[in-house]
Amino acid sequence: MSGSSQRHSDVTGYLILLVAVATLGPLQYGYHLAELNAPQDVITCHSLLERRNVSSKSLSNPSQCIPMTEAEFAALSSIYILGGLVGAITAGPISSSHGRLLTMRITGIFFILGSLIETIAESVPVMSTGRFLAGLGAGAATVVAPMYISEISPVEKRGLFGTMTQAMISVGIFVTQSLGYFFSRGMLWRIILGVGAGFGLLLGAGLCFIPESPSWLASHHNPTLAVKTLQRIRGAGTPIHKETAGWNVQEINAEEERLIRPTDLSSTSQYDQQNLATSNLKLPSVGFFGVIQNPLYRPAIMAVCGIMIAQQLSGINSIMMYSVSLLRGVLPISSILLTIVMSAMNVITTIVCAPLADRIGRKSCLLLSIAGMGTMSLLLAISLRMEWKLFSAIAVISFVAFFATGLGPVPYIMASELVGQEAVGAAQSWALAANYLASFLVAQFFPLLNSWMNNRWGGAGWVYFIFTALAGVSWVFVTYYIPETNGKSGPDEVWGRTTGEVAD
């Protein structure tokens, strides 16, 4: 079999099915993130249509809308992010000790419960409870799904499949924005919230038919099943020795050792052989606090947390969560319709640009994305100030497109590439905890800061000057502190370490 056909054959239909099921979790992160955007005025009883057609008594009818102030709505939006923060912190340790599959199944339960509570809520506290539970599921899903996808994907295709996490987040946003266009009236807004329960059920059903991560099985005393699972994913006859050589396997017998170790190292690269030597050191799993206490992992944790914070401080969620209210009246088309166009652009660009991470590198994608978003933030700030409606629309759509080229998908890929298998769960938890913390700050304070700045200086768009400056800071950080991981066989090569440098 030729090298090219071998590379083609390891991407099987079964692998694609597993990735599709695993990314149903991130899809729901995007769905719940944006579900309140389009129907905001209807939910909060601020809709002009609602005010015209119902009496003031029925305005307080909790089945039709839930009266709340702008600050209360901001808190309702951000409570979802707090739930995500808790889910992200706890998902890493749980997935390391009990498996990726069980953790994903737990997220499905939270998605279903959270969505149902949101749908029937008749007060802000009850809806906040549902949002928090959905956030727990989202936080855990965005930690464990990228890990699972990385561990089942061929090494040379990890960048491509890794971008599917962000692609499905974008799909979730697009679906909820599209539903918002049709159901943001009367009591129909509850349908938008109820659809989330359907996605949760779909995830739960799909998880009944997918296997545990092979590398997790291997590191938890079941190498025989791990090899069988990996062989099924890759396809019969596809060599898997190079992949099994890098597994962190403990307490195996001689027969299992022969099963997972390559018998001929002559065809392996220098770094493949070094990975084999490192794997034979059988490093124990590293916990959530252990990775920041150990100087071997500390640079990686700083790197993944930094790019996750950069992702949120780019201002993307100011668009995804508040675009309808932010852009109402300043653009030439319906703000809800523009939001759908933005979401569609996000999906298309993420999918089209998916191969870029493997072709030009993770770091180059990040720098291109940040530079483009910073430029578009500046253009949006100026065009909103000058009331150049067409330029504002172009800036918003281009802003989202540049996000999808790098800063959207790449951070989810890199956490599993900057540390070894023994620390990937903890690294993902730190990365997503930083992501949700920064996202909470944006969700909670963006609408308040935006209103204050616009009232203070008049007009609109002032806050995007801040996002422009933050993009500059992020560009410098990525340039000097983020290593390239594309084409590297493991964290030792990424960080330029020798295999003798192991965790204490």
N, C-alpha and C positions, 0 to 999 in steps of 0.2 A: 504493500500500500504506500502510495506516495505521501510526502509530508503534507502537501496541500489537501489531499483527500482526507488524511487523518485529522487535520485541523477542522475540516468541514464536518466530519462525522461526529465529533464530540459535542456538537450542538444538536441535540435530538429534540424530537417533539415532546418527549417526556420532560426534558429540562425546561422547555418553554412553558409547559403546563405548570410545573412547580413554581417558576418565577411569577406566572400570572396569578396563581393562588396566593403566594406570599405577599405580593404587592397590593392585594385587596385591603390590607391593613393601612399602608400609606395612602391609598385612595381615600379611605375614610378620614384620615387626618386632613387632607385637603378639603373634603366635603364639609366636615364640621367647622373647619376654619372659616369658610366663606358662607355658611348657610344663613347667617343673619344679615348679610350685606344687602341684598336686594329687597327683602321684606322689612327692613328696619323701621320704616315709617308706619307700616301697617301693624307690626307687632307692638310698637310702642304707643299706638293711638295717635301718631302725629300726622298721619296721611291726610292730605287735603280732601281726598275723596271720602274718607271715613268721617271727617268733620262735617262735610256737607250733608251726608245722607243718613247720619244717625244722630240721635239726641245726645245731650251731654250725659244723661243717665246711662244710656247704653254704651257710651264710650268706655265706661268702667266695667262693662260686662266682660269678665275674664275669659269667656269662651271665644270672644271676638278679638280682643286685644288686651295687652297687659300694660297699663299706664306706667311709664318710667321716664326719668330725666335722662339727659345726655350722659351724665356721670354714672347713673345706674346702668345704662346700656353699655358704657365702656367697661364697667365692672363685670357685667354679664358676659361680654366678649372675652375679657381677659381671664375669667375664672377657668375657662377651657384651657388656657395656656398653663395656669397653675396645676391643673390636673395632669397636663402633659409633662410638666416638670417632675412631679412625683412619680409618674409612670416611667419616665426615662431613667430616673435614679434607681428605681427598684428592678427594672427589667433586666439590666446587665447581670447582677448577681443571680437572679432567678434563672435566667437562661443558661448561665454557666453551670449552675448546680443541678437544675432539673430539665434542661434541654430547651432548644429553640422551639420545638413543636408545641410543647405544653404551654410555653409562654404565649405563643401566638393564639392558642385556643382560649387562653384567659382573656386576651384582648377582645376576642369576639364577644365574650359575655359582657364586658364593659360597654362595647359599642351598642349592643342590643338594649341593655338596661338604660343606658344614657339616652338613647334616641327615644325610647318609649316614654321615659319621664319627661323629656322636653316636649314631646308631642301633646301630652295630656296636661301639661303645666298650666296653672291658672294664676300663678303669682311669680314674682321675681325669684324668691328663695327656692321654690320648687324647680323652676327652669335652670337656676344656677346649679342645683344638685345634678340635674341631668347633664349639663354642660361639663361639670367637673368629672363625672363618670366617663363620659365620652372622651374627655381629655386624658384620663388615665389610660384608656385603651390606645389612644393615638400616640401618647408618649412612649408606651411600651412597644407599639408596632413599628415606630420609626427607629427604634433601637435594634430590635431583633430581626426585622425583615432584611435590612441591608447585610447583617451578619450572615443570615441564612443564605441569601443570594450569593454573597461572596464565597461561601464555603461549598456551594454546589456548582459554581460556574467554573469553566476552564480558565486557567491562569491568564491566557492571552485574550480572553473575552470578558474579564471582570469589569473593565471600564465600561464596555457596552452594556452589559447586564446591570451593572451598578447604577447606571443612569435611569433604569426603569423605576427605581424608587421615586425619583423626582417626577418622572413622566406620569406615573399614576397619581401622585399628589396633584399634578396639574389637571389630570382627567377628573379627579374628584371636584376640584374647584370649578371646572367647566360645567360639569353636570349640575352642581347646585346653583350656579349662576343662571344656567339655562332654565332650570325649574323655577327659579325666582322670577324670571321674566313673565312666566305664565300664571304663577300662583301667588303673586304678591298682592292679594286683594281679599277682602272679606275674611272668612275663616280658612281659606285655602292655604294660607301660609303654613298651617300645621301639616299639610301633606309633605312639604319640603323637609320638615324635621322627621316625619315618620319614615321617609324613604331610607334614612340612615339605618333604621332597624332592619330593613330588607337587605342592605349591604352586609350588615353584621351576620345575618342568617346565612347569606351566601358564603361569607368567609368561613363560618363554622362548618358548613357542609363541605366546602373544598378541603379543609384541613383534615377531614376524616380519611382522605385518600392520598395524602402525601407523606413521605417518610421523614424521619429525623435526619438532621445534618450528619453526613458521613464522618466528618472530622470530629464532631462532638461525640459520636458513638465510639470512635477510635480512642479518644482521650478518656472515655468513661468505661473502659474494660469490656468493650464489645467490638474488637477489631474485625472479627469474622463477618458480622452483620454490616459493619461499616464498608468493607470491601465489596460485598454483594450489592449494597445500596449504591455505592459510587459506580460500580460497573453497569448497573441498570440505568443510571442517569446518563452515563457516557455512551452507552450502547455496547452490545456484545462485540467482542473482538477489538475494542479500542484500548490501547495500552494505558494503564493508570499508575504504573510504578513510580513515575516521577512525582505524582501528586501524593501518593501514600508515603513517600519518603520523607515528606515534610511534616507529617502528623506528629503531634505531641502525644505519644503512646506510653502508658505506664503499665507495669505488672503484666507482661505478656509472656507466653511460653515460646519455646523454640519454633514450633510449627506456625504459630501466629506471626512470629518475627519474620519467617521466610515468606509468609503470605503478603505482608505489607511492605517489605524492603526490596528494592531492586537487586537482582542477582548480578547484573552487569552494569558497572558504573562508567564503562568506557564511553558511552554515548551521552553522558550527562555533563553539564557545564560545571565550571569551577564552583559557582555559587550554589548549584543544585547539590553538589557534593558537600559543600559547607552546611547547607540546610539539613542534609542527612546527618551530619555530625552533630549539629545543634539539636536536632530532634532526638537523638540518642541520649542527650542530657536529661530528657524527660522532666522538663520544667513544670512545677505545680501551677495551678491556676492562681492568678493574682486578683485580689479583691479591689473593691471600689476605692478604698483609701490607700491600699498598697501601691497602686500605680503612681500616686503622687508622692509617696514617701520614698520610692526607689528612684535614684537619679538616672537609671537606665531608661525608664519610661517617661520621666518628667518632660523632656522636650517634645515628645509625641503628644502628650496630653495638652501642653500649651498650644501646640500647632492645631490640633483638631478643635479645641475650644475656641481658638482665635478665628478660624475660618467659619465656624458656626455662628459666632457673634457677628462677624462681618456680614454673613448672609442676612441676618435679621436687621442689622443697622444700615443695610443698603436702602431700606425703606420699602421693600417689596410688600410687606404686609399692610403698609399704609394704603397701598393700592388694592390688594386682594380683600381686605376686610372693610375698608371704608370708601371705596371708589365711588359708590353710588351717591352718598351724601357729599363727598368731597368735590365731585366734578359736576354736580347738578347745576345747571344754569350757566356754566362757563364753556360748554362744548357744543358743537353744532348738531349733535345727535343725542338721543336719549342716553342718559348716563348708565342705565341698566343695559341697554343694547351695546354700548361701548365696553362695558364690563365683560359681556359675553364674547365680544371680538377679542379682547385682551386675553381671556381665558383660552380661547381657541388658538391664538397665537402662541401662548405658553406651551400648549400641548404639542402643536406642530413643530415649533422650534426645538423643544426638548428631544423629540423623536428624531428629527432630521439631523440634529447636532450630536446625537448619541455617540457616533463613532469618533468624534473629535478627541475625546479623552484618551483613546488608545492611539490616535494618529499623531497629534501634536503634543500630547502630554497633559497631565492634570494641571500643572502649574500655569502653563500657557493659557489654558482655558479659563482659569481663575482670573488671570491678569487681563485678558481680553474682556471678560464679563464685567469686571469691576470698572475698567476704564470706560466701557460703553455706558454702564449704568450711571456713573458719575457725570458723564457728558449729558446724558438724557435728563438727569435730575436738574442740572443747571438750565437746560433748555426749557424744561417744564416750569421751573421757578420763574424764569423770565417771561415765558409766554403766558402764564397765568397772571402775572403782574400786569403785562401789557394787553391782556385780553385778546391775544392772537389765538383764536379758537382752533384753527386748523393745525397750527404748530403744537398746540397743547395735546391734541388727539394723536398726532404723530409721535410726540415725545413719550406719551404714556404707553403706546403700543410698542415702540422701540425699546423702552425701558424694560418691559416684560420680556421681550425677545432676547435682549442681552443677558438678562438674568438666567434664561433657560440655556444659554450657551456654556455656562460654567458655574457660576455661584449657586445656581439651583441644584444641579445633580452632583457635582464633584465632591462637596463636603461629605456626602453620604458614602462615597467610595473610599475616601482616604483613611478613615479611622481604622478600617480593617487591614490597611496596607502599611501603616506606620508602626504597628506593634505586632508581636508574635501572637500565635493562637492562644497562648496562656493568659494574655491580657486584653484580648479584643473585646470581651464583654464589658469589662470595666471602662475601656477607652470609649466604646460606643455610649455608655451611660454618661460619662463626663461630657462627651461631645453634645449629646442631645439635651442634657441638663443645661449646658451653656446656651444652646439654641433656644430652648423654651424660656429661660430666664430673660434673654434679650428680647424674645418675641413678646413676653409679658409686658416689658417696659414700653415697647412700641404700641401694643394693643391698648394699654391702660392710659398712656399719657399722650399719644399722638393726637387724638381728637381734641384734647384739652389744650395742648400746646399750639395746635393749628389754629384753634379759635382765638386763643389769646394773642398770638402774633398777628393774625389778620385784623383783629379789633384794635390792636395797639398801633399798627402802622398802616392799616387800611388795605383793601384789596385782598388778593389771595396768592398762595404759592410761596410765602416766605419760608415755610418749614423745609422746602426742598433745597434751599441753600445749605441748610444743616446737613442733609443727606449727601449733598455734593462734597462737603468737607470730609464727612465720614468715609466716603468712597476713596478720597485721597489717602487717608490714614490706612485704610484696608489695603490699598495697593502697595504701600510701603511695607506693611507687615508681611504680605504674601511674598513680595520680592526678596526680602532678607531673612525670613524665618520659616518659610515653608519649603521643604525639599521636594524634588520631583520623585514620584513613585512609579511612573510608567516604565515598563520594561525591566523593573527591578524584581529579583526573585524573592526578596524577603526584607524585613526591617534592617537586618545587618547591612545589606548592600545599600539600602536607602540612606542610612545614617553613617555609612562609611566605617562600620565597626568590623572588627575581626570576630570570628566565632568564639574566641576565648572570652569575650566580654559577655557574661551572662548575669542574670539577676541574682542579687544576693539573697 
